[in-house]
Structures are given as structure tokens and as C-alpha cells.
Amino acid sequence: MKKDPNIQIVFIDIDCTLLDHSKKPSRFDISSIKYLKRLINKGIKVFLCTARPYHSVEQINMLSLFTPTGIIYSNGGSVFIGEKIIYKTIMDQKEFEDLCALAIKYHVNVEGIREKDCFLISPADDRVTSLFAIYPENIPPVEDYHNQEVIGATLFAPKELDEEIRPLLPKDFYYYRYHDNGVDVASIPHIKGDGINIVLDFYKLNKDNALAIGDDTQDIAMFKEVKYGIAMGNAKDEVKKEATYITKSVTSHGVKYILKKLIK
């Protein structure tokens, strides 16, 4: 492994990459975050690339520690450069309303995710509170789900309902279970790699100018669009298999370790 002078942009996941959930409460890898600030000062562009929506990144205080060049939110569902949104998906209103009606039928909740905030369609139940306890953020208010413009949704349904609910949704729906009680749902697939391509096109860069770091299966899509895909030491095995390199764990400041190795 040697330093690559062509790297001009870094895409980096948050959870279990910069935010260590093995700690209670969860803790940011401050050493790696300080190093990302140094890279920005040297002219390297740094984008957070996260499954979290906009409001969630704000609520975990990520942005009070670090101001990235931009953020790819909701697994590629929206892309911000600074404060300006350059891309967002919009879920068809009828399809969202049908999802909510289906959730009510099965006595489960839905979170509608808008550009900068979110809402629940009914009061928080045990599934909602258990999920928000793991990914700390404020439980959103309850609103009417009709006539809403949403980027995507979270379905708070247990695994055992997948076989019943999934076939009742449109075949091309994005349906990604990330927790025993949580499923990301969207009418347009949210893929981190698509968000990366939008950013690279914006800056007129190509994959040889980019690297990405992550830990979960959704991060594999990032690896396919950059020169170096870096798996955290704490990453899932299937992610490590797709990586160019494997760095140290988040607890051992894996982000800082690999960036010092690869970027001049």
C-alpha cells in the first residue's frame, strides 16, 4: 500500500465507521474526525455518505464536530453540497399513502422522511422506541400521512411480517431491513453508489480520484464507484470481501489509519 496523489475526494459512512456503537453511550472517533478536518484544509473534499436522513445527522451532533464538504443522506436518497441540495428522490404520494394504509392494517408504524425532517403516522410504540434507543435521535411528531412529499420511509415492522408485507408492495420498491424492527422503504431505490456518482459528476471527477470507507452491506455500493473501497476492521465479512483494503476498527481509529496510508 502506498500513497496515491490522485485521490481528491473521500466518501465516508458514519455509523460504526466514525460513530462507535460498541460504546455505551455511542461515541464519535474524534481522532479520525480531526484528521478529516486536516484533509479538508489541504484541499481534499470529504463527503459523509450515510443511511441516516438529514435530521438524524443533525440530532446526533455530527455537524457540531465537523463540517464536511457535503453529505449524501438516506443511502443516496438526497445529496447536499454545503447547504445546497443538488439531488433528491421523491416518493410517489399514492405509493406512500398505500404503504401507510398497509402499515395500519398490520398494526405497525411508519416514519415519513422529508428533505430536512420527519414524522410518524401514529404515536410511538415499543418498536419505534427500541429503534430510536439504538440510533439516538428525537422521536418525531405524529402527522397526517396524506398529501406528504417524502424522500422515503421507515417501516417499524418485525422480521416475521416481511413475507406478508413485502409481496403487497410494488415489485420495484426498495425494501431494506437494517434492524429487527426497522425497514427502509422507498419507491426509488436508494443506493450510496448513485449518490457518489452524482457528486463525482458535479465536480467533474472520476472513480480514480475517489475512495470510500464503510462497514455495512449498503457500503458495498460505494466501493464499486471508487478506486479504493475500504472496509472497517469491524465491518461485516461480506463487506470485507468486496474491499480493496481492510483498515483497523472504529475503536482503533481505522479511518485515520487508512487515510494517512493512502492520501498525500
NORSUL-V74640 format. One line per field, one symbol per residue. phi: phi as a letter, one per 20 degrees, with the letter a starting at -180 (. if undefined). Layout:
# NORSUL-V74640
phi->???
This chain:
# NORSUL-V74640
phi->.cfdfefdbcdcfdfmdddeefecfgcfeffffffffffffeoeecdfccfffgfffffemgfeeadffaceellofbcddmeeedabecfggfffffffffffgemcdcdedegcbbbdebgfdffffffffedgaffffecfefldeceabddecfgfegfefgfeeggeffbcedbgdccecbfdgecgfffffffffgeldcffeccccacdffefffgfdcfcddeffeffgffffeefcdeffffdmffggffffddf
